[in-house]
Amino acid sequence: MEHLKEKSWNNEAVTNRKKYLARHYTHVLARNLPSSRYEVVFESDLDPFHSDSPQPDVVVYDRGLNPHAAIEFCRQDDLFEMKITAAAALERYGLDEFFLYDYEQDVWYALPKGQSSFSVNSRSGLFNLDLNSLLNNPG
């Protein structure tokens, strides 16, 4: 399992939209979580000590560099594959939550630890926060 990125990196319009969403969202989420407890990082390794680990668009670590949540922005065409990849990453790296945001359909999918499938949901139980509410936040 390599980088959690879209298959369409040669499509600059898609890439730019995805990159913008991920960068902006990293900034806004970081401002809405307690910095004394969490570090929100753009395109970081799920295992910060092994550069060959997957790199979701947004990773939330605790101060001990343990990953707790990840967010990947994707297109409808990539959703099925991303769900499989994200579920494997959640299990392998011990994440508490993994979110996928289909920016073409404007739909969030959540996979909390202990669940076997994604559900349509933007609410993070870990952060007690509706992730969708941050999308249009100017930061």
Secondary structure, DSSP 8 states (H G I E B T S, - for coil): ------S-TT-HHHHHHHHHHHHHHHHHHHHHS-TTTEEEEES--SSTT-TTS---SEEEEETTS-EEEEEEEE-GGGHHHHHHHHHHHHHHHT-SEEEEEETTTTEEEEEETT-SS-EE--EETTTTEEGGGGTT---
